[in-house]
Amino acid sequence: MTEEELLTLRRQLHQIPEPGFEEWKTQELLLETISGMPQDHLTVRTWRSGIFVYVEGTAPEKTIGYRTDMDGLPMQEQTTLSFPSSHEGYMHACGHDMHMTIAVGILSHFAARQPKDNLLFLFQPAEEGPGGALPMLRSQPFQEWKPDEMYALHVAPEYKAGTVAVKPGLLFANTSELFIDLKGQGGHGARPHTANDMVVAASHLVTQLQTIVSRNVNPMDAAVVTVGTISGGAKQNIIAETARLEGTIRALSAGSMKEVKKRIQSLTAGIETGFDCEISIDWGSAYCQVHNDKALTDAFMQFTSEESAMELVECGEAMTGEDFGYFLEELPGVMFWLGVDTPHGLHDARIEPKEEAIARAVSHMTSFLSRK
Ligand SMILES: CC(=O)N[C@@H](CCC[C@H](N)C(=O)O)C(=O)O
């Protein structure tokens, strides 16, 4: 596909962000685009709202996997783009429209020029949650075409377009979602002594949760507890019977993740006693860390610095999560950051990744995957 065709595709994808496992329009558009490529050595199979494309090599010694995620985020777009999301309240604010376009660009290259090794492209649903990687990894097509090694990228707002940032070993943190429901006793806003206010209990809990990272986690072992939403109550003059906190936990080590969860349990038990209420915790979905294989990352870094037009940066670990980590638990592989140079970060409604990164990434990965 030409650069212009890829840009058109990226803009179309940007307009149709969908929730995890509901990426049906996205799947349809991708399938239509893939069907326009030479099909002689391609096998295309859908899996839920995702897609597998197997590319048969000419003289394969191995199968190499390349994965992109597909889902959008529940956010109202605030960009200045002329092609904003047409799905009210949803946005590609984590670059998955860029990721998919790059994967299609790489695939179209190899559809037209049969590779030596087999390639397996994975268009994976639900990276933002509840996690499509694990079920896709266990699915029949993946097990049948199981790659020997795997690659994936994530856009990085803080690097300029044309940059690859990567490191061997730990790249992304362990994650766990966090949903806390508080139940007390509602009542008239003027009669607090007859009620048990869950807005007050939830507020105390939010404040106490802030002490976990500052007071309980070893400062040499980073962790994050973020409460992203707080809700409760029905009206300004009614005491709230229930409240709900929604958040996420991040930890560089599995040990710290366990410790953080233990502390959340103790603090909620304290709030239950102190405020005479009932609290339930749901840990949602959890992702393991992303751990890059040393030998493959070294080879990828060497290729990037010696044989590619990309600038190579050796980065540090990030507290972001990625269910690509599940693939790397089972197979060796590499995930890397791709610079897209925008002042607004991931999950910011104003993010506008630089589109020039698409062609550069496609060229980088097609050359890398074509190495003899
Ligand atoms: C790259 C990125 O932003 N990934 C997400 C993964 C979300 C995991 C899960 N739903 C959670 O919120 O814990 C991230 O927020 O890091």
PDBQT file of the ligand as one rigid body, heavy atoms in Angstrom, charges set to zero:
ROOT
HETATM    1  C1  LIG A 401      -0.163   1.312  27.012  1.00  0.00    +0.000 C 
HETATM    2  C2  LIG A 401      -1.297   1.525  27.929  1.00  0.00    +0.000 C 
HETATM    3  O1  LIG A 401      -1.671   2.655  28.188  1.00  0.00    +0.000 OA
HETATM    4  N1  LIG A 401      -1.877   0.436  28.408  1.00  0.00    +0.000 N 
HETATM    5  C3  LIG A 401      -2.920   0.471  29.399  1.00  0.00    +0.000 C 
HETATM    6  C4  LIG A 401      -3.289  -0.923  29.805  1.00  0.00    +0.000 C 
HETATM    7  C5  LIG A 401      -4.503  -0.966  30.708  1.00  0.00    +0.000 C 
HETATM    8  C6  LIG A 401      -4.525  -2.122  31.641  1.00  0.00    +0.000 C 
HETATM    9  C7  LIG A 401      -5.753  -2.199  32.521  1.00  0.00    +0.000 C 
HETATM   10  N2  LIG A 401      -6.992  -1.975  31.877  1.00  0.00    +0.000 N 
HETATM   11  C8  LIG A 401      -5.606  -1.270  33.716  1.00  0.00    +0.000 C 
HETATM   12  O2  LIG A 401      -6.150  -0.175  33.704  1.00  0.00    +0.000 OA
HETATM   13  O3  LIG A 401      -4.974  -1.655  34.683  1.00  0.00    +0.000 OA
HETATM   14  C9  LIG A 401      -2.441   1.254  30.625  1.00  0.00    +0.000 C 
HETATM   15  O4  LIG A 401      -3.285   1.908  31.270  1.00  0.00    +0.000 OA
HETATM   16  O5  LIG A 401      -1.235   1.250  30.937  1.00  0.00    +0.000 OA
ENDROOT
TORSDOF 0
